[in-house]
């Protein structure tokens, strides 16, 4: 992932995230870090206009973000998702967690947020497991689809934890 492929801007009361290219597990750790920073009352807008594809880990982290915001009564919005991206999100039960918006929220005047994208293998494995658990939490029909992914990620977490 190039740094310009994932741009996070902090605005008054929330964040704007712009995603370009193929959104995959490389995007997951920075977005998981952002999810941890979200405070009650924050909102988030994910701009997918220049996103060409998404993997399940990326969609799982989006789920984590939306579920966290939903608990605090905040808004999670998706902007610019084409029909293919909407179908991917809908098939995993993620789309229902977001408001689809057609116009950009007021994203001027914000400051760019630097979130480290270089993570170790343990953090990546933890993020993969957590993201897929979020997908199962969002839609129980995902349990069978991601059972092996979660098992393998958990095994990686256990192995990498022992190596540390």
N, C-alpha and C positions, 0 to 999 in steps of 0.2 A: 504494500500500500504506500502510495506517495502521500506526503503530508497534505498536499492540496486536495486529495480525494476525500478527506473527512475534515470539514471545517466546523468548529464549534464557536459560537458567539454568545457571550453572556449579555443579556439585555435586562432592562428593568422588569423584574418579576419572573424572568424565565430565560430560556435558552433557544437558540436557533441552530439546528444542525443541518449542514448541507453535505449530501453524500453524492459522490461521483464514481463512475466505473462499476466494477463488480464488488458488491458489498459482501464480504465474507468474514471468516473468523478473525482476520487481521484487524477488522474494525471493532471487534467485540470487546476487547480489553479496554480501549479508551472510552467506549460507550458505557461499559460496566462501571468504570471509574466515575463517569459523569452521573450515572444513576445513583451512586453512593453519595454524591455531592448534593443531589436535589433535596431541597427543603420543602416542608409543607407550604403550599401556596404557590410554588413554582409551576410554571407551565413549560411545555416544550413543543417545538415545531420541527418536524423532520422533513426536509426538502429532498424529495427523490426524483426531481425532474431530470437530473443527469445520471441517475443510477441505472445501470443496464441489466443487473441481475442481483439476486440475493441468495445466500445460503441459509440453512436452518439456524446456525449459530447466531448470525446477524439478526434474524427474525426473533430468535429467543431473547436476545438482549433488548430488542425493541419491546417485547412483551414484558420483560422485567421493569423497564422504564414506565410503560403505560400502567401496569398494575400498581406500582409504587405511587404514581400520581393520582390514580383513581382512589386509592385509600385516603388520600388527603383532600379529595374533592377537586383536584386540579385538572387542567386540560392537557391532553396529549393529542397533537394534530399531525396529520400527514398532508403534505403539499406535493403536487406534481407527479403523483404515482400514475403511470400509464396502466392500461387494462391488464397487461401481463403481470406487473408487480402487484396490482390489486388482487388478481386471482391467486398468486402465490400466498399473499398475506391472508386472504379469505380462506383458502384451503386448509390453513393451519389454525384458523380461529383467531388470528391476530388482528385482522382488520376491524373487528367489532370493538376493539379496545381503544380505537382512535377515532377522532373526528376527521373526516376528509374535508380539506379546505381548498378552495380554488384561488384564493388571493393570499399573498404573502402578508403575514402579520407585520406589524411595524418592527422591522429588523434593522433600522438605521440607528447609528449612534452607539452601537454596542461595542464591546471589546472582545477581541479574539481570546479564546481560552486555550492554553497549551496543556494538553493532557498527554502524558508519555504513552507512546504506542509500542515502545520496546518493552516487552515483558518476558519474563522467564517462562520456561516450559510448564512449570507448576501452575503459575497464574493462568496461563492459557488453558490448561486442562481443567482447572477449577471453573473457569468462565464457560467452557464448552458444556460441562456437566450442569452448571447452574442455568444456563440459557435453555437447554433442552428440558430441564425440569419445569421451567417457566412455561414452555410450550405445552407440556402435559397439563400443567395447572390451568392454563387458559382454555384448553379443550381436551377432555379425557380421551377422545378418539386418537390423540397423538401418542398415547402411551405405548401402543404396540409399534408404531412407526419408529419411535426413538429409544426403545428399550435397550437395544444393543449399543447405540451411541452413548447412552448414559452409563451403561456397564463398562464400556471400554474407557470412557473418560474417568470414571471412578477408579478403575484399575491404574490408569496413568497417574492420577492424583496420589494414590497410595504408594506406588513405586517411586515417584519423584519426591514424595515427602520423606521416604526412608533414605533416599540418596542425599538429602540436604544435610 
